[in-house]
Amino acid sequence: MKLNAGLNNCWSTPIYKTTLSNELCNDLVTKILMEEDLGDPMNDSSSNLVHRVPKLKDVAKQIYGEYFKEAYNLDINKIDYTIKAWLTGTKNGYNMETHNHSGSQYVSVVYIMAEEEESGGDIVLQDPRFNANRGSMQPFIKDFASIEHKPKTGDVLIMPGYVYHFVRPYMSKLRLAVPIDIFIQSVKE
């Protein structure tokens, strides 16, 4: 990449927020809750929720289609990819420690059921530029602040797989989030 005269915004991290309809979320909740064994996605390669809830393929194509069009002006139909999805965040007191999705180029988190009055449960995205804030002081420190989002039913967040994030503990009867990772094999010209 060549620098142009004036301000150059370099090394951007495209993070996208969109929403799914309540009708689609309700349909996904019904299909997922009908599953008898959701497996353990960390220890069971057969637990890919996409195999048991085929509608997730359509959801992934829709949301990643929006993302790649907006972020890269790229048609999803020109991308050869696979996806992996699993269920997370289903119980009162759930939280997730800081992590990224190493191995997948991009990750989405689809909130198909999130009580709006719940206490806590924010997802926090951290600046992926390791040690970029070294020596910064006000007023520049805001450029390195974490991004916090309190999810609602239908919210979808998409980000590169290298973005570290965590979920604060929440108190809720039931919350269903479906991470969908995309693994890109090739892009057609």
N, C-alpha and C positions, 0 to 999 in steps of 0.2 A: 504494500500500500504506500502510496506517495503522499507526502504532506502538502496541503494547499496553503496559500496565504490566509492568514486569519485564524480563527478558532477551529481546531480539529478535535472532534469528540472521538477518542480512540478507545479501543477495547471495550466496546459496549456489551452489556449483558441483557439481551432482550427477554423481559419477563412480561407475560401476557395474562390479562384477566378477562374472562368472558363468563357467560352464564348459560345454563341449560334450562329448559322450561320445566315448570312444576310437574306437568304431565309426564315428561320423559323421566324425571327423577322418580316419580311414583312408580312408573313401570319398572325401572331398574331396581328399586327397593323390593318390589314384589318378587321379581325374578331371582334376586340374590338371596332373599330370606327363604325362598323355597328350596334352596340348595341344602342338602343334608350335611355335607362335609366340605367346608371351605378350605381345609388343609392349612398347612403352614408354609407361606410363600418363601420363607428364608431357608427352609430345610427340605422342601418337597417340590421338585421341578414340575410335577404333574398338577400343582395347585394353581396354575395359571387360570384365573377366573374367566378369561376370554374363551376358553374351551367349553365352559359350562354356561356362560351367558353371552351368546354370540352377538347380541345387540351392542355389546361393548366395542366390537370392531367398528360398527357404524359411528359410535360416539367418538372413538379415537380418530377415525378418518375426518369427522366433522371438526373437532377441536384443533387437531394438528393441522388440518387443511387451512383453517383460519390463521393459525399461528405462522405457518411457513409463508403464507401469502402476505401477511402483514409485516413480518420481520425480514423476509428475504425475497419477497416477490416471486415465490416459487410454488408451482402447482404440486400438490401432494401426489397426484397421479404420475408424476415423473420420479417419484422416490420409491425404491424397493426397500421395504422395511418389515420388521416383525414387532409385535407388541407383547407386553406382559402386564397383567393387571392382578391386583389382589385387594382384599378388604382390610381396612385398618380403622382403629378408633371406635370400637363398638361399645366400650363400657365406661361407667362412671369412674372418674379418676385417671383416665387414660392420659398418657403423655408420651412424647417421643424425644429421645436425646438427639443432640446435634449429629447430623449425618448428611451425606450426599448420595447420589445414585450412580456410583462409579460403574462404568460399563455401558450405561445407556447414554446416548447423546442428549436426549431431552426427557423430561419427566413432567407429568401433569398430576394434579390432585383434583379429583372430581368429588365435590361434596354433594352426595345425593340425599342426605338427611342431616340437617344441623339445626338444632333448636336455637332460635334467635335469642332467647332469654338466658341461654346457658351462661354459666360463670366460668370465665377463662377459656382455654382452648385455642388461643390465637396461634397461628402459624407465623414463625419469625424467620425471614430470609436474611442471610448475612452477606456482606460484601465479599465476593469471591477473590478479590485481589489481595492475596496474603501480604500482610504488613504494609499495605498501601498508605495507611493513615499515619505511618511513623513520622513523628515530629509535627503533626498537624495541630493547629490550635484554632480557636474561634477566629473568624467566622467560617473556616474551611471544614471543620470537623463534621458538619451536617452532610457533606458529600460522602461520608463513610458510614452513616447511620444504618442500622438494621431496618428492614421493612417489616412492619407488623400488620397482619390481616386477621380480623375476626370473621371466620367463614359463616355463610348463610346457605341454606338449601339452594342448590343450583349453581353455586360458585365453582369456577374452574380456574386454577392457576397453572400456567405452563412456564417452564424455565429450563435452561441448560442443566444437564445432569450433574455438573460440577458445583452448582450452587449449594452451599451448606445451609441447612434449615433445621428447625426443631419445632415441636408443638408443646405449648405450655399445658399443664394439667387443667382439665376441665371437669365440671360436675354436671352430668347430664344423664337422663334415663337411657338414651340411645342416640348414637351419632354414627353415621356411616360415611366413610370416605373411601374412594377407590383411586389409589395411585395407578397410573398407566404409564409405563416406561416405553419409549420407542427406541428401537435399535435399527439404525440405518445401514444397509449393505451397499447401496449405490444410488446415484442420482443421474438420471438420463438427461442428456443435453436437449 
